[in-house]
Amino acid sequence: MTGGRPAPTGSAAGLREQKKQRTRAALLRTALEFFTTKGYEETTVDEIAEAVEVSQRTFFRYFANKEKAAFAVQEMMEHHFVEALRARPAEEGPFDALRNSVLGTWDTIGEALTEVVPVDVYLRMLQVIESSPTLLAAHLRRSFEMEEYIARLIADREGLDVEADPRPRVAVASFGGVMRVTGQLWVQGKDASLDALRSLTVSYLDHLTPALATNWRETAPSEAHRPAGGANRA
């Protein structure tokens, strides 16, 4: 007994946690559906809470604000990416570790993603972020913060001092730039599938090293190896 009340059993605690997870998932799905159909700025917290039949106060138990809900799935993806990067073999070079981590995340995240929201809703939310000035500004801020975190992770992985050696930040900034560019091109394109986004990213990542290491006046990408993003642009 604690404070005159019996402590919850393991079964009761488990059921309570499951209920919390279901409530959070329902709020997130509803928020993203509203953001992608009605618009982010036009959607209110009250509307989201009312649709799930909970109070505004309940919404704020799970999400500090609308922005947190808008980026909740991205945060999950980032967590999987960071864990994948930590697990890469020590002998793998920094760029290969970054590349293999992001592609591995996309290859394995599908089931976890669909437990939260349908893939098409996630993809449409990426388009909303790119087209909303408010969310795009937040996205860029979050991207820079994540790049700094990853740069420090890469530096630790390589046994470097990130403040003395510029290579971790340079490598991660280049990698992050490619990810932002391909995301923007994908939003402008006609194929809104995850496969299209993945293929476009692979194509641009494959061109990153040659683009930085060669003389552009002497070597130009052949048609066979030219990034395919332009062909898909609207």
C-alpha positions as CSV (number, residue, x, y, z in Angstrom):
1,M,0.0,0.0,0.0
2,T,1.2,3.5,-0.8
3,G,-0.6,6.6,0.6
4,G,-3.6,4.4,1.5
5,R,-4.0,3.2,-2.1
6,P,-2.7,-0.1,-3.5
7,A,0.2,0.1,-6.0
8,P,-0.8,-0.7,-9.5
9,T,0.0,-4.3,-10.6
10,G,2.2,-4.9,-13.6
11,S,-0.8,-5.8,-15.7
12,A,-2.6,-2.6,-14.8
13,A,0.4,-0.5,-15.4
14,G,0.9,-2.2,-18.8
15,L,-2.7,-1.5,-19.8
16,R,-2.4,2.2,-18.7
17,E,0.8,2.5,-20.8
18,Q,-1.0,1.0,-23.8
19,K,-3.9,3.4,-23.4
20,K,-1.4,6.3,-23.4
21,Q,0.3,5.0,-26.5
22,R,-3.0,4.7,-28.3
23,T,-4.1,8.2,-27.3
24,R,-0.8,9.7,-28.5
25,A,-0.9,7.8,-31.8
26,A,-4.5,8.9,-32.3
27,L,-3.6,12.5,-31.7
28,L,-0.6,12.3,-34.0
29,R,-2.5,10.7,-36.8
30,T,-5.3,13.2,-36.5
31,A,-2.9,16.2,-36.4
32,L,-1.0,15.0,-39.5
33,E,-4.2,14.3,-41.4
34,F,-5.4,17.8,-40.6
35,F,-2.1,19.4,-41.4
36,T,-2.0,17.7,-44.8
37,T,-5.6,18.3,-45.8
38,K,-6.5,21.5,-44.1
39,G,-3.1,23.2,-43.6
40,Y,-0.8,23.6,-40.7
41,E,-1.5,27.2,-39.9
42,E,-5.3,26.7,-40.3
43,T,-5.4,23.7,-37.9
44,T,-5.9,24.4,-34.2
45,V,-5.1,22.2,-31.2
46,D,-8.8,22.4,-30.2
47,E,-9.8,20.8,-33.5
48,I,-7.3,18.0,-33.1
49,A,-8.3,17.3,-29.5
50,E,-12.0,17.4,-30.4
51,A,-11.6,15.0,-33.2
52,V,-10.0,12.5,-30.9
53,E,-12.6,13.2,-28.2
54,V,-10.0,14.4,-25.6
55,S,-9.4,17.7,-23.9
56,Q,-6.9,20.3,-25.1
57,R,-5.1,19.6,-21.8
58,T,-4.7,16.0,-22.9
59,F,-3.1,17.1,-26.2
60,F,-0.5,19.1,-24.3
61,R,0.4,16.1,-22.2
62,Y,1.8,14.5,-25.3
63,F,2.9,17.4,-27.4
64,A,4.1,20.8,-26.2
65,N,2.6,22.5,-29.2
66,K,1.6,21.9,-32.8
67,E,5.2,22.0,-34.0
68,K,6.1,19.1,-31.8
69,A,3.3,17.1,-33.4
70,A,4.3,18.1,-36.9
71,F,7.8,16.8,-36.4
72,A,7.1,13.8,-34.2
73,V,7.6,11.3,-37.0
74,Q,10.8,13.0,-38.2
75,E,12.1,12.8,-34.6
76,M,11.4,9.1,-34.7
77,M,13.3,8.7,-38.0
78,E,16.2,10.8,-36.6
79,H,16.3,8.5,-33.5
80,H,16.5,5.4,-35.7
81,F,19.2,7.1,-37.9
82,V,21.4,8.0,-34.8
83,E,21.1,4.4,-33.4
84,A,22.0,3.0,-36.8
85,L,25.0,5.3,-37.0
86,R,26.2,4.2,-33.6
87,A,26.0,0.6,-34.7
88,R,28.0,1.0,-37.9
89,P,31.3,-0.9,-38.0
90,A,34.3,1.0,-36.6
91,E,36.4,0.3,-39.8
92,E,33.8,2.0,-42.0
93,G,34.7,5.5,-43.1
94,P,32.6,8.5,-41.9
95,F,30.8,9.2,-45.2
96,D,30.0,5.5,-45.8
97,A,28.7,5.2,-42.2
98,L,26.4,8.2,-42.8
99,R,25.2,6.9,-46.1
100,N,24.6,3.3,-45.0
101,S,22.9,4.5,-41.8
102,V,20.3,6.7,-43.6
103,L,19.6,4.0,-46.3
104,G,19.5,1.3,-43.6
105,T,17.0,3.4,-41.7
106,W,14.7,3.7,-44.7
107,D,15.0,0.0,-45.3
108,T,14.0,-1.0,-41.8
109,I,11.7,1.8,-40.5
110,G,8.7,0.9,-42.6
111,E,7.0,-1.3,-40.0
112,A,7.6,1.1,-37.1
113,L,6.4,4.0,-39.3
114,T,3.2,2.4,-40.3
115,E,2.4,1.7,-36.6
116,V,2.3,5.4,-36.1
117,V,0.9,6.8,-39.4
118,P,0.3,5.5,-42.9
119,V,3.3,6.0,-45.2
120,D,1.4,8.3,-47.6
121,V,0.5,10.6,-44.7
122,Y,4.1,10.8,-43.7
123,L,5.2,11.6,-47.2
124,R,2.5,14.3,-47.6
125,M,3.6,15.8,-44.3
126,L,7.1,16.2,-45.7
127,Q,5.6,18.2,-48.6
128,V,3.7,20.3,-46.1
129,I,6.9,21.1,-44.2
130,E,8.7,22.1,-47.4
131,S,5.8,24.4,-48.5
132,S,5.0,26.0,-45.1
133,P,7.3,29.0,-44.2
134,T,6.7,28.4,-40.5
135,L,7.5,24.7,-40.6
136,L,10.4,25.1,-43.1
137,A,12.1,27.6,-40.8
138,A,11.7,25.1,-37.9
139,H,12.9,22.3,-40.1
140,L,16.1,24.1,-41.1
141,R,16.7,25.0,-37.4
142,R,16.2,21.4,-36.4
143,S,18.4,20.2,-39.3
144,F,21.3,22.5,-38.2
145,E,21.0,21.3,-34.6
146,M,21.0,17.7,-35.7
147,E,24.0,18.2,-37.9
148,E,26.0,19.6,-35.0
149,Y,25.0,16.6,-32.9
150,I,25.9,14.1,-35.7
151,A,29.2,16.0,-36.3
152,R,30.2,15.5,-32.6
153,L,29.1,11.8,-32.9
154,I,31.3,11.3,-35.9
155,A,34.2,13.0,-34.2
156,D,33.9,10.8,-31.2
157,R,33.6,7.8,-33.5
158,E,36.9,8.8,-35.2
159,G,38.6,9.8,-32.1
160,L,38.8,13.5,-33.1
161,D,38.3,16.8,-31.4
162,V,35.5,18.5,-33.2
163,E,36.6,21.9,-32.1
164,A,40.1,21.4,-33.5
165,D,39.4,19.3,-36.6
166,P,36.9,20.7,-39.1
167,R,36.4,17.4,-41.0
168,P,33.4,16.1,-39.0
169,R,31.4,19.3,-39.4
170,V,32.4,19.6,-43.1
171,A,31.4,16.0,-43.9
172,V,28.1,16.2,-42.0
173,A,27.2,19.6,-43.5
174,S,27.8,18.2,-47.0
175,F,25.8,15.1,-46.2
176,G,23.0,17.2,-44.7
177,G,23.0,19.5,-47.7
178,V,22.4,16.6,-50.0
179,M,19.5,15.4,-47.8
180,R,17.9,18.8,-47.9
181,V,18.3,19.2,-51.7
182,T,16.9,15.8,-52.5
183,G,14.0,16.4,-50.2
184,Q,13.2,19.7,-52.0
185,L,13.5,18.1,-55.4
186,W,11.3,15.2,-54.4
187,V,8.6,17.6,-53.2
188,Q,8.7,19.3,-56.6
189,G,8.6,16.0,-58.5
190,K,5.6,14.0,-59.8
191,D,6.5,10.7,-58.0
192,A,5.6,11.1,-54.3
193,S,6.6,7.6,-53.3
194,L,9.2,6.7,-50.7
195,D,11.1,4.7,-53.4
196,A,11.4,7.8,-55.5
197,L,12.8,9.8,-52.6
198,R,15.2,7.0,-51.7
199,S,16.4,6.7,-55.3
200,L,16.9,10.4,-55.7
201,T,18.9,10.5,-52.5
202,V,21.1,7.6,-53.5
203,S,21.8,9.3,-56.9
204,Y,22.9,12.6,-55.3
205,L,24.9,10.9,-52.6
206,D,26.7,8.9,-55.2
207,H,27.7,12.2,-56.9
208,L,28.8,14.0,-53.7
209,T,32.4,12.7,-53.6
210,P,33.1,13.2,-57.4
211,A,31.5,16.7,-57.2
212,L,33.9,17.8,-54.4
213,A,37.0,16.0,-55.6
214,T,37.2,16.5,-59.4
215,N,37.8,19.4,-61.8
216,W,34.3,20.1,-63.2
217,R,35.7,21.6,-66.4
218,E,37.4,18.4,-67.2
219,T,34.8,15.9,-66.0
220,A,31.1,16.1,-66.4
221,P,28.5,13.5,-65.4
222,S,27.4,11.4,-68.4
223,E,23.8,11.1,-69.2
224,A,23.9,7.5,-67.8
225,H,25.1,8.8,-64.4
226,R,23.3,12.1,-64.2
227,P,21.1,12.5,-61.2
228,A,17.5,11.5,-62.1
229,G,15.8,14.3,-60.0
230,G,15.5,16.7,-62.9
231,A,13.5,14.3,-65.0
232,N,10.9,14.0,-62.2
233,R,10.5,17.7,-61.5
234,A,7.1,19.2,-62.1
